[in-house]
């Protein structure tokens, strides 16, 4: 079996060593123009040239959860696109989102500011029943986040485009139930895949439907959010603030207003990083299953975009 490794901004050797250990006898190399035809590709942000020169790929394995960038390219006709199911990201995402929600709910952001002023003052406690958290996107990551929040006894709601059932979570599905989901949500967490249908979904119209004093957490893709609409709603007071980890342009430009807004927290796309060891084991297992003609998890429906 021959594997072509084509991952932008990724140190290749540790990945190559991992695949050689997981798949003894495999031929794996960093792709270069003109390289021999491979059976499978391991990719992150590959150029179109890679896909054009590898028309016989059986599987294209993305080392991250999001495949939106790949879907902008022309894929080989016979290839199956496969995403990481977890790769150690679910627990990291649950940590990040839970921290963001609790930091706002417990007013730890307020205490941070008061420490800088050497001010000793108690903040009035909030009631969890007044803080229903809505999670948009109930895939592997979204379900883990929703259940982590439910563990802390927040009322948790979830919305997805197709119906899901998640223990401890009030689930909504489809366009017909989207408004009801938003109107009963005070903390909105975005974990949706980015598709033409979800781009700009967090716009002025939709964010205005959230409960007054809403809080926004975006850990999916920057293009889900209309930046100017969020800033306007925070300035108006309808949205109390936001924790943002993903942006339309990354790195976030130094002049962007998010950097200096006192009620917006910025982190550099670090909510959940791919863990190499877990990802190699998962991808190797899927390659072997595909070679045996067995079904594999994480196959992307390129028409739906996830």
C-alpha positions, -999 to +999 in steps of 0.1 A: +000+000+000+013+034-009+003+066+010+009+102-001+013+127+027+003+162+017-004+184+048+004+221+047+021+237+077+026+203+093+059+187+104+058+155+083+084+131+098+065+124+131+034+115+111+054+094+086+070+075+115+036+069+131+021+054+099+052+032+094+048+018+129+010+014+125+012-001+090+044-022+087+056-024+051+036+007+040+052+030+015+046+066+027+063+098+015+057+135+015+040+142-018+060+161-045+048+171-079+052+141-103+052+115-074+039+080-082+002+072-079-007+064-043-036+043-029-045+068-002-038+104+007-034+119+041-041+156+037-045+190+053-051+220+029-036+202-001-032+221-034-054+212-064-023+199-081-020+171-056-056+160-063-051+164-101-020+142-101-035+115-079-066+105-099-065+069-086-068+076-049-092+053-031-093+073+002-085+109+011-080+112+048-082+147+063-062+151+096-087+176+109-124+175+116-134+203+092-134+195+055-148+227+041-115+238+025-113+204+007-148+207-007-138+239-025-114+217-046-121+192-074-117+157-059-108+126-078-139+109-091-134+076-074-120+088-041-138+086-007-133+116+015-129+107+052-127+130+082-113+124+117-141+113+140-123+127+171-085+124+172-085+135+208-104+167+199-137+160+216-124+162+252-104+193+244-134+210+228-155+201+258-128+216+281-126+248+261-164+254+257-172+245+293-144+269+305-158+297+283-194+292+295-185+289+332-161+319+330-190+341+318-217+325+340-196+328+372-184+363+362-147+353+364-141+377+335-154+405+358-131+393+387-101+394+363-108+431+356-113+439+393-080+422+402-062+447+380-078+474+401-071+458+434-108+458+440-124+433+465-161+430+456-185+401+454-207+395+423-243+384+427-246+347+418-266+338+387-292+310+385-284+281+361-320+279+351-317+314+336-287+303+314-299+277+289-270+268+266-277+260+230-252+240+210-255+243+172-242+211+157-246+177+173-219+156+157-191+139+177-177+171+190-211+188+196-225+159+215-195+157+238-197+195+245-234+193+252-231+164+276-202+182+294-223+213+299-252+191+311-229+177+338-227+211+353-265+212+354-270+239+328-302+235+308-287+223+275-304+225+241-291+212+208-299+220+172-289+201+141-301+200+106-312+164+109-329+149+140-306+137+169-312+123+203-286+131+230-292+121+267-298+151+289-302+175+259-334+190+245-329+185+208-343+206+179-339+198+143-343+215+109-352+250+097-387+248+112-374+244+147-344+268+145-362+299+157-376+281+188-341+269+195-327+304+193-354+321+214-349+298+243-311+301+243-290+325+263-255+310+256-250+300+220-222+276+210-214+270+174-200+236+164-216+234+129-198+222+098-192+251+074-214+247+043-232+272+020-263+268+042-244+276+075-221+304+063-232+336+081-257+318+103-247+339+133-260+371+118-279+401+132-313+385+125-305+352+142-284+366+171-312+391+179-335+361+186-314+349+215-325+358+250-314+392+262-279+393+277-269+364+254-233+351+251-217+337+220-190+310+217-177+301+183-153+272+179-164+260+145-154+283+116-150+320+114-173+323+084-203+312+105-202+346+121-209+380+106-183+400+126-199+435+123-233+421+134-218+406+165-200+438+175-232+459+170-252+436+192-226+435+219-224+473+218-262+475+220-262+452+251-284+425+236-254+403+235-233+405+267-201+392+251-184+365+231-155+339+232-142+335+197-116+309+187-120+310+149-121+338+124-127+346+087-091+356+083-064+338+103-043+350+119-068+376+130-055+409+116-041+433+142-065+460+132-096+439+137-120+453+164-123+419+182-088+424+196-096+455+215-133+449+224-136+446+262-163+420+261-149+398+234-123+371+242-100+360+214-079+328+212-058+317+182-078+287+168-067+265+197-099+251+212-091+216+200-058+204+183-054+172+165-035+146+186-011+129+162-010+095+179-047+090+181-052+103+146-026+080+130-042+050+147-077+060+136-066+067+100-045+035+097-075+014+109-098+031+084-073+025+055-071-012+064-109-015+066-112+002+032-086-021+017-108-051+030-139-036+015-154-028+049-174+003+057-155+031+076-168+058+099-164+095+090-171+093+053-181+128+041-212+133+020-196+159-004-231+171-015-241+179+021-206+191+031-202+169+062 
